[in-house]
Amino acid sequence: MVLTDDDGVSTEIQVDDETRAALLLFNERIDEARAEERAAKRVAKAERDKDEAASRVRNLGNDSSATAEQKAEAEAAYKAAVEEFNRISENPDAKVEKPPPSKDSAVETEPTETSADEEPVPAEAAAASDESE
């Protein structure tokens, strides 16, 4: 068996089969405990996110100056947080799935030649102006 100290120095020592089995079991249980801790943290974070989203919905519901769009966005965020919480609660060890960015979330720009005082034009706008010429 090879042991590595804090400085990265490895030392090989001889251990019997019973000790080797006990060490492997010990390491396996440590890994399981760490996985359980990570899962508990993921569930707690999802619950905090859900509670924050619910609070935002309540606050906007009580705010007379809040727009319908703000309320709808808060409601959608709350629903997404509840779904995520339920998904994580059912299977806390599942991999985190991040949705791909939507087309509406970011406008891609193409590098174009511009003067110092001119802003770059988004690719969609440049294509539209090229078609109209």
C-alpha positions in Angstrom: 0.0 0.0 0.0 1.2 3.5 -0.8 0.8 6.4 1.6 1.2 10.0 0.7 1.9 12.6 3.3 0.9 16.3 3.2 4.1 17.3 1.4 3.3 14.8 -1.4 6.0 12.3 -0.4 4.9 8.7 -1.1 5.9 5.8 1.0 5.1 2.2 0.3 4.2 0.1 3.3 3.2 -3.6 3.6 -0.2 -4.3 5.1 -2.1 -7.6 5.4 -5.3 -8.3 3.5 -7.5 -7.6 6.5 -6.0 -4.2 7.1 -6.2 -3.4 3.4 -9.9 -4.4 3.4 -10.6 -2.2 6.5 -8.9 0.8 4.9 -10.8 0.4 1.7 -14.1 0.2 3.6 -13.1 3.3 5.6 -12.3 5.3 2.5 -15.6 4.1 0.9 -17.6 5.3 3.9 -15.8 8.7 3.9 -16.7 9.1 0.2 -20.3 8.2 0.9 -20.5 10.7 3.8 -19.1 13.4 1.6 -21.6 12.6 -1.1 -24.4 12.8 1.4 -23.2 16.2 2.7 -23.0 17.5 -0.9 -26.6 16.3 -1.5 -27.9 17.9 1.7 -26.3 21.2 0.7 -27.9 21.0 -2.8 -31.3 20.4 -1.3 -30.8 23.3 1.2 -29.7 25.7 -1.5 -32.7 24.7 -3.7 -35.0 25.3 -0.8 -33.4 28.7 -0.1 -33.8 29.7 -3.8 -37.5 28.6 -3.7 -38.1 30.6 -0.5 -36.5 33.7 -2.0 -38.6 33.4 -5.2 -41.8 33.0 -3.1 -40.8 36.1 -1.1 -40.3 38.1 -4.3 -43.7 37.0 -5.5 -45.3 38.1 -2.2 -43.4 41.4 -2.2 -44.4 42.2 -5.8 -48.0 41.2 -5.0 -48.2 43.7 -2.3 -46.4 46.4 -4.3 -48.9 48.6 -6.1 -46.2 50.1 -8.4 -45.1 46.6 -9.6 -45.9 46.0 -13.3 -47.8 42.9 -14.5 -44.6 41.9 -16.4 -42.6 42.0 -13.1 -45.2 39.9 -11.4 -45.3 37.4 -14.2 -41.5 37.1 -14.2 -41.4 36.6 -10.5 -44.2 34.0 -10.7 -42.3 32.1 -13.5 -39.1 32.2 -11.4 -41.0 30.8 -8.5 -42.4 28.0 -10.5 -39.0 27.1 -11.9 -37.5 27.2 -8.3 -40.3 24.9 -7.1 -39.6 22.4 -10.0 -35.9 22.5 -9.3 -36.4 22.0 -5.5 -38.8 19.0 -6.2 -36.3 17.5 -8.7 -33.4 17.8 -6.3 -35.4 16.6 -3.3 -36.4 13.5 -5.2 -32.9 12.7 -6.3 -30.2 14.9 -4.6 -27.4 13.0 -6.2 -28.5 13.7 -9.8 -26.3 15.8 -12.0 -27.1 19.4 -12.3 -28.7 20.1 -15.7 -28.3 23.6 -17.0 -30.5 24.4 -19.9 -28.7 25.7 -23.1 -28.9 29.5 -23.5 -31.9 30.6 -25.5 -31.7 32.7 -28.6 -33.5 35.6 -26.9 -31.1 35.6 -23.9 -28.1 37.0 -25.8 -27.7 38.8 -29.1 -24.5 37.6 -30.8 -22.5 40.2 -32.6 -20.1 39.8 -35.5 -16.9 41.7 -35.5 -17.2 44.5 -38.0 -15.0 47.4 -39.0 -16.1 50.4 -37.0 -14.7 53.9 -36.4 -13.7 54.9 -32.9 -17.1 56.6 -32.2 -19.3 53.9 -33.8 -20.8 51.0 -31.9 -20.6 47.4 -33.4 -23.9 46.3 -35.0 -25.5 43.0 -33.9 -25.3 40.3 -36.5 -29.1 40.2 -37.0 -29.3 43.9 -37.6 -26.4 43.8 -40.0 -28.0 41.0 -41.9 -31.3 42.9 -42.1 -29.6 46.0 -43.4 -27.7 44.0 -46.0 -30.9 42.5 -47.3 -32.6 45.9 -47.7 -29.8 47.3 -49.9 
